[in-house]
Amino acid sequence: MNTFLQLVLNGLGKGAVYALLALGFVVIFKATEVVNFAHGSLVLIGGYLVYATKDALGWAGAAALGIVAAALAALLIERLLIAHARNADVNSLALLTIGVDVIITEEIVRRLRADIPFIGDPYDAQPLQFAGLTVFRTQLVALVVGIVLITAFFLAFRFSNWGVAMRAQAENREAAALMGIRSSRVTATAWLLAGALAGVAVLFMATQDFSGAGLGRGTHAIALIAFPAAILGGLDSTAGAVVGGLIVGLTEALSAQYVSFEFSKSAVFLVMLLILVAKPSGLFGTRELSRV
């Protein structure tokens, strides 16, 4: 029983990180109807800046810089590429983000060379013991940070002017424009937010506790597991992104323990397929994936 509870707590911590990444996929999709496959490279940008500057700025300063850099990188992708190809087919824009992802990822891997650093200095590899349970500190901090950020996001999405504009634009772009909502501002803010969430997520992903894989191609691959999380909940559902992230985190943690570590990666996609067969739009989505 203790083992199961440990797995659930650690799985929820992982799930919170996946939820942050899945929210990034969803807010961009809601704003632009584009699936951003460059999300993994935004994670690497944030992580690389932390690695490169933490000796000079301290971990907290480097973490702040990494989050800002990931947000600005996302904005540049939107302003320099997506905005200028606004009339292109959304599938073409998705392919464009794949190209961007390859370029950025290869450049960062080149800069890292043989280094595969861990960047969760304040909490990584420091397990907590309480009530007979052993919990990874990384997952516990990730869960707390995830709860705070997700709560802040939903409050802003529900009550702020940006949230109202985002929901209006997602519902009917033309009607929103006629009401005076500036589509370019809403879209830019969505990309900024997605980039910032990616910058936060990498602080937990590139750690020994999360995956044992430092910053590099492994971190990039882990980031893309958030895409099934977004699909699970529904690509047009912010609540679904959170639920999907938690499902992915729990599935990965439980299957790694009770089946095998290798199977845990496949289990995530197996659960996604089962849910999509039952509900093609995802748990909370309204648009079927085949129509995206």
N, C-alpha and C positions, 0 to 999 in steps of 0.2 A: 504493500500500500504506500509506504514511504517513497519507494522508487517511482510509482505512478504520479504521486503529488509533485515530486521533484521535476519529473518530465513535463507535467502540465505547467508549472511555474516557468520553467526554462522555455517551453514552447510558446507560452504567452509573450515572453520577452522577445523571442525571435519574431513572433507574429506582429508585435507592435512595430518593429522595424520594417517588416514587409508591408504593413498597413501604411506607413509613411510613404514608402516608395509607390505603392499602388495608388494612393491619393494623388501623387504627382502625375501618373498616367491618366487618371480620371479627370482632373481639373483641366489638363491640356486638351483631352478629348472633348470635354463639354464646351470648351471655349472655341475650338477650331475643327473638331471632328477628325483630327489627325492623331494617329497612334504614334507616339514619340519613341522610336527605338533607339534614340541617342541617350536614353536615360542612364544606361550603364556607364557611359562616358562622363556624364555629369558627376556621377558618384566618384569616378577616378580623379576628376579634376579637383574636387573638394579634398579627397584623401591625399593627393599628391602635394597640395599646398600645405596641409598639416604636416606631412612628413618633411617637407623642404624648409619649413620656417619654425618648427617647434623649438629648436635649440636657441634661436634668436629671440623669439617672441614669447616663449613659454607655451605650455600646452593649451591653455585657455585662449590666449591670443591667436595662436595658430588655428585652433578650432573655429574661432569666429571668422578669421580670414578665409578658411576653407569653405565655410557655409556661404559667405558673401560671394566668393569666387564662383562657386557652383551656380548660384542664383544669377550672377551677371553673365556667365557662360550660356545659360539657358536663354536669357534675354537676347544675347547677341545672335544665337541661332535663330530665334524668332524674328528679330528685326532685320538681319542681313539676308536670311534665306526664305523663311516661311512667309513673311509679310510680302516679299517681292514676288512670290509665286502663289499669291492668294487665290488666283483664278484657276490654278492647276487642280487636277483631280486629287482627292484626298489620298488615294492609294499611291499616286506618284510622290506626294509629299512624305508619306510614310517611308517609301524607298529612299527618298532624299535623306531622311534622318538616319537610315542605316549607313549611308555613305559617310555622313558626318561622324557617326559613332566609330566606324572603322578608322578614320583618319585620326581622331582624338585618342582613341585607345592605343593605336600603334605608336603614336608619339610619346604618350606617357610611359608605356612599357619600355620604349627605347631609352627614355630618360632614367628610368629605374634600373636598367641594366639587370644585374643579377640580384639586386636588392628586392626582398619581398617583406617590407617592414610591417610591424604591428603598430597601430597608432592610438590604441585605447589606454594610454599610460595610467590615468588615475584609478581605473577600475579593472583592467584586464588581468586575468589569472589570479584573482583574489576571491576565492569562493567564500560564501557565508554559511555558517552553521547555526541553525536554530530549530528547536522542536524536533530534532532527529533528522532534519532535512539538510541537504547540501545544495545550495542554489548558487549558480554563477552570478557574481556581482554584475557583470556586463549585462546579462539578461534582465536583472532586477532594475538597474539604472535605465536600461532601454525601455522597460515597461512603464516606469514612472514618467520618463521624458515623453514617451509616446502618448500616454494618457493626457498629459498637460497640453501637448501640441495639438492633438486631435480634438480635444475639448475647445481649445482656442480657435481652431479652424472652423468647427461647426458653429460656434457663436458668431464668428465673423461672417460665415456663409449665410447664416440665418438673419442677422440683424444689421450688418454693415451695408453701406451703399454699394460696395464692390460685390458683396454676396447677392444682393437683389439684382444688380446688373448682370452678374454671371448667370443667375437662374433665368432671367428674362431672355438673355441671348441664347442660352441653351434651348429654351422653349421655342422661340421664334426669332431668328436673327433679324429679319426684315422689320418685324413689328417693333423690336427693341430699338432699331436704328431710327424709326419714325418717332419714337418716344424720346429721342435725344441721347440715347446711350451710345457712347463712343466705343465701337467694337475693338479698335486697335488698343485702347487703354485696358479694356477688360482682358484681351488676349495677352498683352504684355505682362500684366500682373499675374495671370495664370502661369505663364512660363517662369516668371521670377519665383513664384511660390513653389512650383515643382522643383526647380533647381535648388532652392534653399532646403527643402525636405530631403533631397538626395544628399546634400552636404551634411545634414544631421545624421542621416542613416549610415553613412560610411564610417562615422566615428565608432559605431558598434560593430559594423560588418568586418572591418579589417582588424580583427582581434583574435587572440587564441581561443577565447571562450566561445565566440560565435560559430566559427567554422574551422579554426586552426590554420586558415589560409590568410596570409598577409595581403597587403595591398598589391594588386596585380591582376592578371587575367582571371584568377579565381574569384576575386571580389566582383569583377565585371559580370561573371557568369552568375554569381549569387544574386546580383541586382536584378537580373532578368527573370529570376523566379518570382519577382513581384508582378510580372505581367500576368501569369496564371491567376494570381490573387485578384488582380483587377477584373479579369474575365469571370472568375468565380462569382464575384459579387455583382457584376454587371458594369460594363465600361462606362456607362452614363450615370452611375450611382455612387455618390460619395460615401454613403453609409455602407454600401456593398463592398467598397474598397477596404474598409476597416474590417468588416466581417471576413472577407476573403483573405486578408492578411493574417488574421488570427487562425483561420482554418489551415492555411498553408504552414504556419509556424507549428501548430499542434500536430499536423500530419507528419511533418518532417521529424519532429522530436520523438513521437511515439513509434513511428515505423523504423527509425534508426535503432531504437532500443529493442523492439519486439520482433523485428524481421532482420534487417541488416542496414548498415550505413549506406551501402551502394543502392539498395532498393528505395531508400528514403527520398532520393531525388526523383526517381520515377513515380513514386507514390503520389507526389504533388500533382503531376500531370494526369495520373490515373483518376484521382478525385475530381480534377477539373473536367475530364471527359465525361465521367458519370453524371456530374451535375448538369453539364451542357446538354447531354442526351435527354435528361428529364426536363430541363428548362433552358432552351437555347439562348435566352437573353441574360442568363445568369440569375443568381438568387434574387436580386433587387432591381435588375436592369429592365428597361422597356424596349431596347433595340436588340434584335437578334444579331449575333456575331456575323452571320452570313450576309447581313445587310450593311455591315460597317465598311 
